[in-house]
């Protein structure tokens, strides 16, 4: 398929860049809830303020509790080492 090699190389390059960038720093939780609708509402409400972050520096974790616990949704942002709170 035409362009597949170039696309794969771009993806690899982007993954390498993110791995290097995220090597030194930490993930800070911005918002956490057990309601998926509440997470969507938060993201919609805070859409403009979240644009100040790079897309690669935002992460949504879905912590599955299986049948024993509730599922939790967590929105985190990457904070590079040396950056103030």
N, C-alpha and C positions, 0 to 999 in steps of 0.2 A: 504494500500500500504506500503510495507516495507521501512523503513527509513524515513517515513514522520514525525514522532514525533521528531526524532533527528534533522532533517532539520529545523522544526519549532522552536525548542528550540535554535538552533544555530542562526537563524534569530532574534529571540526575544533577545537573549543575545547581538548580534551585535547592534541591535536597542537601547537597554539600554545603552550600552557602548558609542554609538554615542551621545545619548541624554545627558549623563553625561559630555562627552568631549566638546560638543558644548554649554553647559549651560553658560559658561563664555567666552565671546569673541565676535567677530564681523565678518561679511562677507565683504570682500573688493573686489570691482569690478576690474577684470584684463582686460576685454575687453567687449565692447558693440557695437552692430551694428543692423541695421534694415534689413540686408541681410543674409539669411541663408547660402548662398554659401561663403560669407565673413567669417562667423563664422567657417565653416568647414575648410576653407583655413588657418585661424589663428591657429586652433587646430592642423592641420597637420604641419604647419610651426614651431610651438612652442612645438611640441610633446616631445622633449628631455628635455626642461626646465620645462615642466609641470610634468614630472616624479618625480621631487624632492618633490612634495606634495603627501600626502596620498590620495588615491582615494576617501575616505569619506570626505575629506576636500575640494574637488572641487564640484561646483554646477553650473549647467546650468539652467537658468530661461528663459522661453519663455513668454514674456509679450504680451498677445494677445490684440490687439487694436480693435478687432471686425471689423466692417465696417467703423468706424469713423476715426481710426488712424492706423498707420503702426504697424506691429508686430515687437517687439524688442527682440533680443537675447542677454543675458548677462551671461558672465562667471565670477564666483566669487570664491574666495579662503577664507577659514576660517582662521582667525588670532586669536590665543588664547590670553586671557587677559594678559597683561604684556609683550607681545612680541613687539619689536620695529618695526617701519615701514621700 
